Amino acid sequence: MGTQANGAQPRRRPPHRREMILHAAVDAFTHGGYYGTTMADIAAAVGISATALYRHFRNKQQLLGQCLLVGLDDTLNRLDAAYRADDSGDAVLAELVRVALELRGLPRLWQLEFRNLTAADKTAVLVRAARITRYLRHTIGMRRPELSGADVELLSWCVLSIAVSPSYHRAELPAPVAAQVLDAAVAAVITTEMPEHPAGPAPNRPPRTETGNTALDRALRSERMLAEAARLFSTRGYAAVGIEDIGAAVGVTGPALYHHFSSKAELLDQIVRRQDEWLRLLLARAIAEGRSAEESMRSLMRSFAQLGVDEPDLLAITVSETRHLPGDAVQRYRRVRLDGIAQWARMLQALRPDLPAPAARVLSRAVTTVVIDAVRNPRFRRRADLVDVLVAIGERIETAGIPGRVSAP
């Protein structure tokens, strides 16, 4: 029984193969996307056949769901243990930052591929996310009993955004040092002085309509196509949207779009270029018009928050869809993104000369992640004071007190 007929020892399945598959799948889905990754790709990364992979998971969609659910369960187990050790919430906040640094692919996978889960897995993921934010709401509510439930919820999601912000860039600092910077940002956000709430919901933007001016209407039609493409790419994903879907959204046949854009890829490229242009403008204006480092930073923060509130799909696409750009466009966007963060960080250093560049970049990325996540949340977009709140939160992150000296490795 212990040997094969030819006397060779039977091959034993590695005891942690399922975990190996999940790890490889998270990496593959994060970098290649759900539609761009096959079960054969994942099997090859593990060093097994596709047939062997199907013994563990029925299909790619189930595997995607398990990647998220297992990762979230691991996170919750660690947060549960931290809360049992310290019910003040301090240990939970610290553990959240550290588990996010260790499982950097998990938050990105959640942001990018949630829409491709089964309905049952979507519900299961949201239940686990609610448990995570429950810990945060409990901690913030204990420390800020004067806040409304809506303010506590917003701050809890901002804390989560800070913790997961390293998922969207390469590590510049050793994990323990990065954790110190993020801990300081989290502590600062919890103490944010919330602005007074204006009455009523956020105003709705009026829809674009035909003007009767043929040349102007043609230009506006191109803008409507870009806006509708951005909305569809943001909500459904680039790969799941056809040119006919975009045409239907603006009331034209799909082929009519080709009078304005040569392909769906060009639409995506133009949307990303538009976001690049806005960020360059905001940075240049903040530097040119600010009479002090503090005034320039406040101007940049407010302009970026306003852009997010006005154009949430524009910012969302830079998180989720740029990997679908052609190779040269991807490289261009990465350079623009890195240059933008570097310039934001230099402005922050002008305000805080003692702050090392790596820490300034970590804080700048935390600020932009908080804004992008907040404006993508329908509940928060209904707040009439969202821009003011995001400015207040951003300023608290940027002035977070960091213990000790933080430097590049």
Order of alpha helices (4+ residues) and beta strands (2+ residues): alpha-alpha-alpha-alpha-alpha-alpha-alpha-alpha-alpha-alpha-alpha-alpha-alpha-alpha-alpha-alpha-alpha-alpha
